[in-house]
Amino acid sequence: MVLGLGDVYLGAPCAVPVDPRHRLLTSKYNPARTYTAEGTVGIGGVYMCIYGMDSPGGYQLVGRTLPIWNKFLKNPVFEQGEPWLLKFFDQVRYYEVTEAELTAQREAFREGRLSLKIEDSYFSLAEHEEFLAQNAASIAEFKTKQQAAFTREVALWQADEAEKVDAALQDKINSSPTDVDGHAITADISGNIWKLLVEPGQNVEPDQPLLIVEAMKMEFSVYADRAAKVSAIHCEPGKQVNAGDLLLVLEELILEELAD
C-alpha cells in the first residue's frame, strides 16, 4: 500500500505490504550508488520504492518494473496533467516476467499500447485492525525473528566497517608523507571520486578545491591546505575510495630569494 509519494524523486512511492509478516527489513547503501536505472524497485527499511528517473540511490534493489513517471504523457492510464502513476493508498501487485518481456512491455507502456490491470477496491482500517488482532501471535513471532536476524546483520556490518576503518588507518599511516615524495592528501570519508579538478604539474593555492568525493548522495570537496604543485594523482573519476586512501600528492613550492 502506497503511504507516500516522492520519497526519492518524481512521484516515487513509499509503500509497505499490508500484512506485517510480508515486510522485508533492510538497510540502505552507504555510500549510495551514483546510478540507479529508472523503473528500478528497491527496499529501504520496510518501505518499497520505485525510481521514477535515472538517479543516485541507496535502496536495496529487488527488480525492475514499468515506468511510474510518464514524461511524454502518451499513456491514458496517467490522469491528464498528472505525470505520476501512483497515488496515496493505491495497492500494488507485481507479476514476474522475463527481461525480454519487460523490455517490450516498458516500450509499449510508454507509447500507450499497453495498459494496466486496475481494480477499484477499498481499505477498511477497522477490518485491518481486526486482522492484526486475530494474527497478533504470529505477527509478533515474525517480528521477533526478523529483529533478531536484522540485529545479527547489523553486527556483521559494524564488524566489517571496523575492519575497513582499521585498514584505512593503516593505509593512511602507510601513505604518510614519509612514504611519498611530497605532502599526501588522503580521503576523510568513503565514497566515489566524482570529479578531479586539478592535474599533475598544476600549481594550487590554499583552500583551492582539488577534487570532489560523492558519498551519501552528497558532494564533498577536498581542498588544498597549502600553496603547492600537484606532483601525483592516485585516484580516478568513478572509482571508489575508502577513508584514509591516498588521493594525490602535493609538492611544496619553495621561493628562493636571489641575492644581488
MOLIN-V892668 format. One record per backbone hydrogen bond with DSSP energy under -1.0 kcal/mol. NH is the residue of the N-H (numbers start at 1). CO is the residue of the C=O. Records with the same first field share a line. If there is no record, write none. Layout:
NH: CO  CO
//
This chain:
2: 90
3: 14
6: 12
7: 12
14: 4
15: 48
16: 1
22: 19
23: 20
26: 45
29: 58
33: 57
36: 55
39: 51
40: 37
41: 63
42: 49
43: 60
44: 47
45: 26
47: 44
48: 15
49: 42
51: 40
55: 36
57: 33
60: 43
62: 41
63: 41
65: 39
70: 83
71: 69
78: 75
82: 79
85: 68
89: 2
90: 87
102: 98
103: 99
104: 100
105: 101
106: 102
107: 103
108: 104
109: 105
110: 106
111: 107
113: 108
128: 124
129: 125
130: 126
131: 127
132: 128
133: 129
134: 130
135: 131
136: 133
139: 135
140: 136
141: 137
142: 138
143: 139
144: 140
145: 141
146: 142
147: 143
148: 144
149: 145
150: 146
151: 147
152: 148
153: 149
154: 150
155: 151
156: 152
157: 153
158: 154
159: 155
160: 156
161: 157
162: 158
163: 159
164: 160
165: 161
166: 162
167: 163
168: 164
169: 165
170: 166
171: 167
172: 168
173: 169
174: 170
175: 171
176: 173
179: 176
182: 180
183: 250
185: 248
187: 245
191: 241
192: 214
193: 239
194: 212
195: 212
197: 210
201: 230
202: 199
204: 228
207: 224
208: 205
210: 222
211: 222
212: 195
213: 220
214: 192
215: 218
218: 215
220: 213
222: 211
224: 208
228: 204
229: 251
230: 202
231: 249
232: 249
234: 247
238: 193
239: 236
241: 191
244: 187
245: 242
247: 185
248: 185
249: 232
250: 183
251: 229
//
